[in-house]
């Protein structure tokens, strides 16, 4: 990632966040590797070529992203053969959606996008254009489900039913298309990324608190789409930040970083997402509830941390590092088991381990590298 000095004018925006004093209690590289090793030991199934085959397929895609990011940043190649094994097996046509034809083309656009983003990182890591080619195929596949009719634009998340234009599918697409332009120089990717970004910003999914809700609902009487006021899940905020970062990397326009910082600040200052009692990121809609967090939801915080880390790395002084460190310290001291597996709440206590929780913790530590 390019190291860029963001203009001094951004300093006032960053200073809106209350200062957090932190430093990690353990070396982030050591903790990241321990979390990845524990994820492999506890959950990797070599015969299936994925972690926890009983858990949603996309979670193995974001787990792979964490592993690839670790190698890309540290220069390690410890998990490269495993990554190749995973990709070779998972790119086959999906049993439940053979009409996708393979190469991660699934029955939901967001599932495809998680794997496509991992293919971009695999290309960065290896220089092998087969991975870039897969990401390009996936982008075209996802774009096919953009329509200008319902809600004035946007990508459907559910391919089977052609329903629901939500935040995650469209935010992931923006990051993917911008990332493809950055790596190929092909202007049509940038055109699509900018069109999707403009639509997203005008869609109404960003609420009065500056946070992203889950998606849009269409009024059946008049066809007008409006914010469905679904939970402001942490990963929604994270992927929008990541898309803005990728747009900035391909078009060095400070506006994108300002927007990303504004959203990051909204998360940190939100009493729901970062309760003052802990100062730790929380998916309030499931953590502490009777139902608890399902596997999807257990994955969300690490995805936020990954994308916040990408923003932080672009800004001189690393203004979000202390927040990431505070979360990492809390997770390490209060939510970690003796075998280096992590629980749901980073504020603790440790409850039980799962692939989703583990990739989330690994992503948190990788964000500090």
HURAZI-V898375 format. One record per residue. RES is the residue in one letter. SS is DSSP state (h for helix, s for strand, l for the rest). D_CENTER is the distance of its C-alpha to the mean C-alpha in Angstrom with 1 decimal. Layout:
<<RES/SS/D_CENTER> <RES/SS/D_CENTER>>
This chain:
<<X/l/16.4> <X/l/19.3> <X/l/20.5> <X/l/21.6> <X/l/23.8> <X/l/22.6> <X/l/25.7> <X/h/27.6> <X/h/27.3> <X/h/23.8> <X/h/25.2> <X/h/26.5> <X/h/23.2> <X/h/21.7> <X/l/24.8> <X/l/24.2> <X/l/22.1> <X/l/24.5> <X/l/24.7> <X/l/23.4> <X/l/25.4> <X/l/23.7> <X/l/23.8> <X/l/22.5> <X/l/25.0> <X/l/24.2> <X/l/23.2> <X/h/19.4> <X/h/20.0> <X/h/22.3> <X/h/20.0> <X/h/17.0> <X/h/19.5> <X/h/21.0> <X/h/17.9> <X/h/17.2> <X/h/20.9> <X/h/21.0> <X/h/18.2> <X/h/20.4> <X/h/23.6> <X/h/22.7> <X/h/20.6> <X/s/21.0> <X/s/23.4> <X/l/24.9> <X/l/26.9> <X/l/24.0> <X/l/21.8> <X/s/18.8> <X/s/18.0> <X/l/19.5> <X/l/20.7> <X/l/21.3> <X/l/17.7> <X/l/15.5> <X/h/15.1> <X/h/11.4> <X/h/10.9> <X/h/12.8> <X/h/10.7> <X/h/7.6> <X/h/10.5> <X/h/12.0> <X/h/9.2> <X/h/9.9> <X/h/13.5> <X/h/13.6> <X/h/12.1> <X/h/14.7> <X/h/17.4> <X/h/16.6> <X/h/16.9> <X/h/19.8> <X/l/21.7> <X/l/22.0> <X/l/22.5> <X/l/23.0> <X/l/20.6> <X/h/21.1> <X/h/23.6> <X/h/21.5> <X/h/18.6> <X/h/21.3> <X/h/22.6> <X/h/19.4> <X/h/18.9> <X/h/22.6> <X/h/22.7> <X/h/19.6> <X/l/20.3> <X/l/23.5> <X/l/24.1> <X/s/22.6> <X/l/25.5> <X/l/24.5> <X/s/23.8> <X/h/26.1> <X/h/26.6> <X/h/23.2> <X/l/25.0> <X/l/22.4> <X/l/19.9> <X/l/17.1> <X/l/18.5> <X/l/18.0> <X/l/19.4> <X/s/16.2> <X/h/14.4> <X/h/10.8> <X/h/11.8> <X/h/13.2> <X/h/10.3> <X/h/8.0> <X/h/11.3> <X/h/12.2> <X/h/9.4> <X/h/10.7> <X/h/14.1> <X/h/13.7> <X/h/13.1> <X/h/16.0> <X/h/18.0> <X/h/17.5> <X/h/18.6> <X/h/21.5> <X/l/22.6> <X/l/23.3> <X/h/23.2> <X/h/22.9> <X/h/19.2> <X/h/19.0> <X/h/21.3> <X/h/19.2> <X/h/16.2> <X/h/18.9> <X/h/20.2> <X/h/17.0> <X/h/16.6> <X/h/20.2> <X/h/19.8> <X/h/17.0> <X/h/19.1> <X/l/22.1> <X/l/20.8> <X/s/20.8> <X/l/23.9> <X/l/25.7> <X/l/27.6> <X/h/25.8> <X/h/24.2> <X/h/25.3> <X/l/22.4> <X/l/18.9> <X/s/17.5> <X/s/18.4> <X/s/15.9> <X/s/18.8> <X/l/20.8> <X/l/23.6> <X/l/24.5> <X/l/23.3> <X/s/22.3> <X/s/19.7> <X/s/17.9> <X/s/14.8> <X/h/12.0> <X/h/9.0> <X/h/11.1> <X/h/12.3> <X/h/9.3> <X/h/7.8> <X/h/11.5> <X/h/12.0> <X/h/9.6> <X/h/11.3> <X/h/14.7> <X/h/14.7> <X/h/13.7> <X/h/16.5> <X/h/18.9> <X/h/18.3> <X/h/19.2> <X/h/21.9> <X/l/23.4> <X/l/23.9> <X/h/24.3> <X/h/23.6> <X/h/19.8> <X/h/20.0> <X/h/22.2> <X/h/19.9> <X/h/16.8> <X/h/19.2> <X/h/20.6> <X/h/17.3> <X/h/16.4> <X/h/20.0> <X/h/19.9> <X/h/16.8> <X/h/18.3> <X/h/21.5> <X/l/20.5> <X/l/20.9> <X/l/17.5> <X/s/17.4> <X/l/20.0> <X/l/22.7> <X/l/20.8> <X/l/18.4> <X/l/15.5> <X/s/13.8> <X/l/15.3> <X/l/14.3> <X/s/16.4> <X/s/19.9> <X/s/23.3> <X/s/26.2> <X/l/29.7> <X/l/31.9> <X/l/34.9> <X/l/34.0> <X/l/30.7> <X/l/29.0> <X/s/25.2> <X/s/24.0> <X/s/21.2> <X/l/21.3> <X/l/20.6> <X/l/18.2> <X/l/16.2> <X/l/14.0> <X/l/11.3> <X/h/9.2> <X/h/5.8> <X/h/7.7> <X/h/8.7> <X/h/5.7> <X/h/4.7> <X/h/8.5> <X/h/9.0> <X/h/7.3> <X/h/9.5> <X/h/12.3> <X/h/12.2> <X/h/12.5> <X/h/15.2> <X/h/16.9> <X/h/17.0> <X/h/18.7> <X/l/20.8> <X/l/21.6> <X/l/22.0> <X/h/21.6> <X/h/20.9> <X/h/17.3> <X/h/16.9> <X/h/19.0> <X/h/16.9> <X/h/13.7> <X/h/16.0> <X/h/17.5> <X/h/14.3> <X/h/13.5> <X/h/17.1> <X/h/17.1> <X/h/14.7> <X/h/16.9> <X/h/20.0> <X/l/19.3> <X/l/21.6> <X/l/19.6> <X/l/16.1> <X/s/17.9> <X/l/21.4> <X/l/24.1> <X/l/25.6> <X/l/22.9> <X/l/20.8> <X/l/17.9> <X/s/14.6> <X/l/15.5> <X/l/14.3> <X/l/17.9> <X/l/18.1> <X/l/18.3> <X/l/18.9> <X/l/22.7> <X/l/23.5> <X/l/26.1> <X/l/23.8> <X/l/21.0> <X/l/17.4> <X/l/17.1> <X/h/15.0> <X/h/12.1> <X/h/12.2> <X/h/12.7> <X/l/9.2> <X/h/7.6> <X/h/8.7> <X/h/7.5> <X/h/3.7> <X/h/5.7> <X/h/8.0> <X/h/6.3> <X/h/6.0> <X/h/9.2> <X/h/10.7> <X/h/10.5> <X/h/12.3> <X/h/14.6> <X/l/15.7> <X/l/17.0> <X/l/19.2> <X/l/22.5> <X/l/23.0> <X/l/19.4> <X/l/19.6> <X/l/16.5> <X/h/17.3> <X/h/19.7> <X/h/17.3> <X/h/15.0> <X/h/18.3> <X/h/19.5> <X/h/16.7> <X/h/17.1> <X/h/20.8> <X/h/20.8> <X/h/18.7> <X/h/21.0> <X/h/24.2> <X/h/23.7> <X/l/21.2> <X/s/22.0> <X/l/24.7> <X/l/27.2> <X/l/25.6> <X/l/22.4> <X/l/20.5> <X/s/18.6> <X/l/19.0> <X/l/17.1> <X/l/18.0> <X/l/17.5> <X/l/20.7> <X/l/22.4> <X/l/24.5> <X/l/23.3> <X/l/23.6> <X/l/22.8> <X/l/20.4> <X/l/18.1> <X/h/15.7> <X/h/12.9> <X/h/14.0> <X/h/14.6> <X/h/11.4> <X/h/10.0> <X/h/12.9> <X/h/12.8> <X/h/9.4> <X/h/11.1> <X/h/14.1> <X/h/12.7> <X/l/11.4> <X/l/15.2> <X/l/16.6>>
